[in-house]
Amino acid sequence: WCIFDMDKENENPDNYQEALKKAKDKKINVARVFPCFELWLLLHFNKSYRPYSKYKELIKDLKKEISDYDKSEKYYRFKNLPNLLNDRLDEAIQNSIKLEEHNKTHQTKSSICDIYKIIRNIRELI
């Protein structure tokens, strides 16, 4: 599995498409998240169909749930987010699925979060 944090996709779309092709050729599953990984964190708290296009838009909503959130290695190392979010994992999966269904129904890609597919795959292996 490989997670593509797509907040940089628009900076060089050719590199993004090439990376997707390489992953497919090597039979690597890809989970996309757009605009940024923080959408996955937000989906632990809320169902959201909001068409976030940038990190700066999304972070405002995430900070309503995790007020001290900081996109830094130090924060991730010392905050222990897995423990904070573990009880909400099933909610995040359901909210991600609902977002995917919303995008298909409305033929849009407002925001994308496929990370739930990795979790499902891990659970199948356990």
Buried (B, 14 or more C-beta within 10 A) or exposed (E): EBBBBBBEBEEEEEEBEEBBEEBEEEEEEBBBBBBBBBBBBBBBBBBBBBEBBEBEBBBEBBBEBBEEBEEEEEEEEEBEBEEEBEEBBEBBBEBBBBBBEBBEEEEEEBBBBBBBBBBEEEEEEE
